[in-house]
Amino acid sequence: MGVTCVYSYPVPDGKSGQAVVEILQRQIELLGALRSGHFCVDCDTFQSILQTSINVQPKTVYILHNSEQPASCFAITDTSLCLTADTLFDGLMHQLKNYYQQRKNAKMEAKGQRYELGDFILKVGSASLAGSFKGIIVEVEYCPCMVAVDCWGLMKELLQSVVGSVADQPPPILKNRQDELYSPSITVSQYLDIFNNFRKLSATNQIGR
């Protein structure tokens, strides 16, 4: 795999999420990209249930899967530490049910169309929380490069032809790690950052009702 940028794309007033996804897909296809299947990234949330003090906040672990790495499972703590394991780790988390409990109705998922365009892989799809639409996600991967600072200019040019000013800057997670050797854990960390932003926005909207 190469360097990947993941963005949330705003849904303009008066348009549905599905309509905007279709517009983005047409823009990508006009660039000459070819459809190459579908993608899915999902995230479950586990919280610690044993507290040694009433003043201690529960610990959170996010378990993510990415269809680009079907044999892997990614566990990210609330301190941003990321563990990469095989999918047997899913079973381990459920065996730890006396210590960590899966939050109900908290599953987030991004899924949609996957494209190939020369050395690039592009993805556009919808993000949902417990099956309810929350936003649009656009991902671009540049396969030949493993260090973001070496290819950001090229990626920005392609991204802006699809999402415009949304891609003026690298995603926040990637911006702080541009000199690092890229790894799949950085991709899922970008997704988690977007998922958590969608969760916060959803909670804010519910409070405002």
N, C-alpha and C positions, 0 to 999 in steps of 0.2 A: 504494500500500500504506500501511498504518498502523503503529501500534506493536504489536510482537509479543513475547510471553513464551513461553519454551520451558522445560519442566521434565521431569525424569525422575521416574517414579512407581514407588514400591517395590512389589515383588511379595510379598504376604504368604506366610508359610510354609504349605505345604499346598495352595497354588493354583498353577496353571500360568499362564504369561504370557498365553496366548491367552484363558483364562477371565477374567482381570482386564481385558484389552482389551475383551472383550465386555460386561463389567459397566460399564466407563466409557462405552462406546458407548451402552448403554441409558440411562445417566444423562443423557447429552447429548441423546438423542432425546426423553427425558421433558421436557426444557426447551423442546421445540418446534423444535429444530434439524432442518434438512432435509439429507439427504445430497447432496453436490455433487461426486461423483467421488472420486479418490484423490490422495494426495500421496507424494512421494519426495524425500528428501535423501540424497545419497551423498558419501562422502569417501575419496579415495585419498591415500596417503602417499608422498612422494618424499624420499630422503636424498642428500646430497652424497657423492660417492665419491672426490673428490680432496682429499687432506690435505697441507697444507704443513708440518705439525708433528704429531708423535705425540700431543702434549698437546691438540690442537684437537679439540673435539667436532664430529661431522658436523652440518651444517645440515639442517633439516627444512622442507619445504614441503607444506602440505596443500591439495589441490585438491577443492573442493566444488561441487556442483550442487544447485539447489533447483527443484522443479517449478513453483513460483510464478514463477520467472524463467527460463523454458526457454531463452532466448537468451544467458544469462549464465553465466560461469564465475568462481569466486572462489578466489583463491590467498592463503593465510594462512601467514605465516612463523612460525618458533618464537619470534619476538619480538612476535607478535600484529599485525604489519603486514598489512593486507588490500588486495589488488589486485582490482578488478573488471574483467573483460574479457569478450569474446565467447567462444563455445565453440571458436574456432580456437586458443585458448590451450592446449587439451588436446593438440593436435598439436605445438605448440611444446615442451611438456614432454617429449614422447617424442623429439623431435629433439635434446634436450639430454642424451641417454642417456649421453654420456661424462662428464657432470658431475653429473647427478641420476638416481638409479635408483629405480624404483617398488618399494616393499616388497611382497613376496609375502604373500598371506594376511592382509593388513592392511586390506582394504576394509571400511568401515563404511557401513551403510545404515539409514535409518529410513523405513518406509513404512506406510501405513494409510489409514483413511477420513477424508475431508474433509467438513466440515459448514458450513452457513451459518445464522446466527441473527440476523436484523436486521442491525445494523452490525458483527456479529462473524463471524469465520471460526474454526472450531474444528477441530483435527486430533488424532486419537489413533491410535497405531500401535506397532509393535514395532521395536526396534533390533537389528541383527545385526552380528556381526564374522565375516567370511569365511563367511557363511551360517548361523552359529550364534547363536541367540537370546541377547541380553545384557541387555535391559531394555525398559521401556515409556516412550514419549515422548508428552507432551501439549503441544500448542501452541494458544495463543489469540491472535488478532489483532483489534485494534479499529481498523477502517478509517478513521473520520473524523479521527483525531488523529495528529499527527506528532511529538509531544514526550511522552515517557513520564510525566514528572512531572505533566502535566495530566490524565492519564486512569488513573493507577495504581489509584486507589480504586475506580473503576468496574470495571476489569479484575479486581482482586482479588476483588470481590464475585462475579463470574461464575466465576472460577477456583475459588474455595473451594466453590462449589456442586457442583463436579465432583471436585476433588482434595483438598479439605479443607485441613489445615494445611500441606501441601506448598507452598502458595502464600501463606504468611504474609508472605514478603518477595519483592521482585523477584528474578529470576535474577541471579547474581553479575555476569555481563557487563553486564547492563542497569542494575544498581544503580549502577554507577560512571559511567553515561552517560545518566542520566535527563533532564538538561537539554539534551542534544544533539538536533538535528534527526534523526529516525530514518531509517535507510537499510537496504536489504536485507543489507548486510554485517554489521550487528549481529545479524540473525537467524542467519546461517550461523555467526557467531562463537559464539553460544549453543549451536548444535548441536555445534560442534567441542569446546567445553568439556565437554559431556555425553559425546560420543564418547570423549574422552580419559579421562574418569573411568571409563567402562565398560572401556576398555583396561587401565587400572591395576588395576581390580578383578579382571579376568580374569587378569592376570599374577600378582597376589597369590594368587588361588585355586589357580593351577597350582603355585606355589612351595609352598603349604601342603599339597599332596597327598603 
